[in-house]
Structure formats: structure tokens, C-alpha cells
Amino acid sequence: MNKFQKALASALATGAILANTVLPVLAQTTIVISGNGTNSDNTSNVSFTQSTTVVQSNVADVNNDVYADADTGDNDAKDNTGGDVSIKTGDADVDVNVENTLNSNSAQVDCCQGGDTEILISGNGSDTDNDANVTLDNSTTVFQDNYADVTNKVDAYADTGDNDAKDNTGGSVSIDTGDAETSVTLATTANANSATVGGSGSGSGGSLSVRILGNGTNSDNTINLALLGSLALIQGNVADVLNDVYADADTGNNDAKDNTGGEVSIETGDASVDVSIDNMVNFNWADADCGCLLSDLLVKIADNGSDTDNDINATLGSLLTVFQGNCAGDGPSGAGSLGDSDCGLDNIVDAYADTGDNKAKDNTGDPGDDPSVVTGDASTGVEIENSGNSNVYGAVSEWELPEWDFNFNFSFDLSDLLDWLSDHS
């Protein structure tokens, strides 16, 4: 992992719940009904129930309200007599960076049965009634849910203008402003769920042997076996992000007027505004592989006496349910209850760069040069990137998040993130 990925993982870990659960239902189970006498009634009722529920939920309500102002302007030089008058300002710079990294859930759950199971009805006498009833029920439920409500409100001003030089007599008059620069960067990364259920544990669910062998005449032998497995994986994200930015850089609005007897000059610096907004919200990644109920299955009825009634009733069932839902954008979209959620991505930007509105007027005298106004450049740049609402289901070696042209560009291997979170939990 590179430096940024480690920083991201560290930030995610502060709002994450890491579940790494290994659940062996059976170490080794042997059920034997054997060697019982004539006319005996033998019953074995065995039930194994394993229920695993993982609930991960994060709520983040973030409100960043920033007012930043840098001002070297608003200077007055007026009503002076007998000399040169000069106003020269320094530069005014405002730099605002707001970064929100919120809400991550990571779960790794092993859903496989463990160990070996052997069920044997053998060598019982005639006219016996032998029953083995076995139920193995494994249920895994994973809930991952994130809600992020982020408001970034930034007012940033850089001002070297609004200077006045007027009503001066007897000398040259000059106004020279520095540059005004305003930079605002907002980055919001919110709501990521990753879940691995089964995965590397698949195929290691042990073996099952079911046998009815060598029982006496007229015996009644029954094995009822039910192997049931269910997995429900629900991932949901809701993001409501509001970025409200007012950015202003001003070197203009300078006045040089009503001066007598000298040259008049106004020269402004450059005014630049740069606003960058990155929104990355709502990512779901899931890999569910629970095809591991049994690695080996043996069912056998053999060598029983005449007029025996031998039954093996086996039910093997597996149910997989995956819900992935995201809500962001202009209106609700997603699955389940997300449709009723308040979600949106709203970017409101007012950006101004001004070197104009300068006045050199009503000046009198014979300075040799005409009054002059020279402005610097005014530039405004606004870049907004929104990315989100991504659902990935199935084994993927690398989960690549979106690439940004102007801020950061990264991808990370999900296993690296899980390993890092596990080491630092």
C-alpha cells in the first residue's frame, strides 16, 4: 500500500467495524445405532443450529463552516499636499482545504460447516425400529449500512483592492496592488462496504457419511437428514452531500481621482480563483461463496435382512440473498428502504475574480503623461467531480475506485485493505 492508501485505510478504520469470524459448526460428529437386541426401539434425534448475525452501521453528520479572509486592501491616501502619493499593497492569499473520510464497514465471515459427520445404523436385531433424525442448520446474516450527511460551507475572500488615492495636490499619485489568490479544495469520501462470506473457506465443509448396513430381518430403519444453509447479505449506503462555496479574489475597485499636479497611475495585480470539489460516495463490494456444505457425501443402504424397510430421506438446501443499494444524486435510487431516504449531491459554487472597476478621473495638471489604468489578469477555474453508486458482486481481484484528473488517482487491492485493518484493529 502506498502512503495515500495507508492514510485512507487509517481514516477508514476510525469509522469501521471489522468482523473476521470463523465458525466451525461441527468438529466431528458420529451418530451410531448398532448392536441392539430384538424388538428394540432405538431413536437418535440430533439438531445442530448455527446462527451468525453481523450488523455494521455507521452514521456521520459533518458540518464544516469555514470563513477565510485575507485583505491587504481598503487603503486611503487623500487630502495630501506637496509630494508624491503611493499606495502599494502586498499579496493576499487564501487557501482552504476540507477533507472528509467517513463510514466504512468490512466483514469477513466463514459460512462453511466444519468437521466430519457420520451416521450409521448397523447390526441391530430383527424386528427393531431404528431412527436417526439429524438436522444441521446454518444461517448467516450480514447487515452493512452507512449514512453520511456532509455539509461543507466555505466563504473565502482575498482582497488587495478597494484602495483610494484622491484629493491630493503637488505630486504623482500611484496605486499598485499585489496579487489576490483564493484556492478552495473539498474532498468527501464516504460510505464503503466490503463483505467476503465464505471465500477461501469454500470447499472445506467436511464430509457426510450416511449408512444403513447389516440389520436383521423385518427391521424398520430410517434416517431423516436435513442440511440447510441460508445467507442474507444486505449492503446499503445513503449520502447527502452539500458543498456551498463562495470564493472571491479582488484586486480592482481602486479610485484615483480629483488629484492635481502629477501623474496618475493605477496598476492591479492578478486575481485568481480555483475551486476543486471531489465527491466519492457509495461503494458496495461483495463476494459470497458458500458452496461448501459438504466436500464428500456418502449415502449407502446395504446387506440388510429380508423384509426390512430401509429409508434415507435427505434434504440439502441452500439459499443466497444479496441486496446492494445506494442513494445519491438528484433523487432516491437504490434498493429496499433506501428509496425513502434523504439523499443528494448538491454542489453550489459562486466564484469571482475581479481586477476591474478602477477609476482614474477628474485629475488635473500637466504631468507629461496621461492617466493610466493597467489591470492584471483575472482567472476563475472550477472543477467538480462526482462519482458513486457502484455495486460489485462476485470475486474481483482488485477494486479500482475512480480516477481523478486534478486531485488524486489511486486504486487499492481489497485484500490489502482488509489485512491492514485487521493488523490495526
C-alpha positions, 0 to 999 in steps of 0.5 A, a space after each residue: 500500500 502506498 502512503 495515500 492508501 495507508 492514510 485512507 485505510 487509517 481514516 477508514 478504520 476510525 469509522 469501521 467495524 471489522 468482523 473476521 469470524 470463523 465458525 466451525 459448526 461441527 468438529 466431528 460428529 458420529 451418530 451410531 445405532 448398532 448392536 441392539 437386541 430384538 424388538 428394540 426401539 432405538 431413536 437418535 434425534 440430533 439438531 445442530 443450529 448455527 446462527 451468525 448475525 453481523 450488523 455494521 452501521 455507521 452514521 456521520 453528520 459533518 458540518 464544516 463552516 469555514 470563513 477565510 479572509 485575507 485583505 491587504 486592501 481598503 487603503 486611503 491616501 487623500 487630502 495630501 499636499 506637496 509630494 508624491 502619493 503611493 499606495 502599494 499593497 502586498 499579496 493576499 492569499 487564501 487557501 482552504 482545504 476540507 477533507 472528509 473520510 467517513 463510514 466504512 464497514 468490512 466483514 469477513 465471515 466463514 459460512 462453511 460447516 466444519 468437521 466430519 459427520 457420520 451416521 450409521 445404523 448397523 447390526 441391530 436385531 430383527 424386528 427393531 425400529 431404528 431412527 436417526 433424525 439429524 438436522 444441521 442448520 446454518 444461517 448467516 446474516 450480514 447487515 452493512 449500512 452507512 449514512 453520511 450527511 456532509 455539509 461543507 460551507 466555505 466563504 473565502 475572500 482575498 482582497 488587495 483592492 478597494 484602495 483610494 488615492 484622491 484629493 491630493 495636490 503637488 505630486 504623482 499619485 500611484 496605486 499598485 496592488 499585489 496579487 489576490 489568490 483564493 484556492 478552495 479544495 473539498 474532498 468527501 469520501 464516504 460510505 464503503 462496504 466490503 463483505 467476503 462470506 465464505 471465500 477461501 473457506 469454500 470447499 472445506 465443509 467436511 464430509 457426510 457419511 450416511 449408512 444403513 448396513 447389516 440389520 436383521 430381518 423385518 427391521 424398520 430403519 430410517 434416517 431423516 437428514 436435513 442440511 440447510 444453509 441460508 445467507 442474507 447479505 444486505 449492503 446499503 449506503 445513503 449520502 447527502 452531500 452539500 458543498 456551498 462555496 463562495 470564493 472571491 479574489 479582488 484586486 480592482 475597485 481602486 479610485 484615483 481621482 480629483 488629484 492635481 499636479 502629477 501623474 496618475 497611475 493605477 496598476 492591479 495585480 492578478 486575481 485568481 480563483 480555483 475551486 476543486 470539489 471531489 465527491 466519492 460516495 457509495 461503494 458496495 463490494 461483495 463476494 459470497 461463496 458458500 458452496 461448501 456444505 459438504 466436500 464428500 457425501 456418502 449415502 449407502 443402504 446395504 446387506 440388510 435382512 429380508 423384509 426390512 424397510 430401509 429409508 434415507 430421506 435427505 434434504 440439502 438446501 441452500 439459499 443466497 440473498 444479496 441486496 446492494 443499494 445506494 442513494 445519491 444524486 438528484 433523487 432516491 435510487 437504490 434498493 429496499 428502504 433506501 428509496 425513502 431516504 434523504 439523499 443528494 449531491 448538491 454542489 453550489 459554487 459562486 466564484 469571482 475574480 475581479 481586477 476591474 472597476 478602477 477609476 482614474 478621473 477628474 485629475 488635473 495638471 500637466 504631468 507629461 503623461 496621461 492617466 493610466 489604468 493597467 489591470 492584471 489578469 483575472 482567472 476563475 477555474 472550477 472543477 467538480 467531480 462526482 462519482 458513486 453508486 457502484 455495486 460489485 458482486 462476485 470475486 474481483 481481484 482488485 477494486 479500482 475506485 475512480 480516477 481523478 484528473 486534478 486531485 488524486 488517482 489511486 486504486 487499492 487491492 481489497 485484500 490489502 485493505 482488509 489485512 491492514 485493518 485487521 493488523 490495526 484493529 
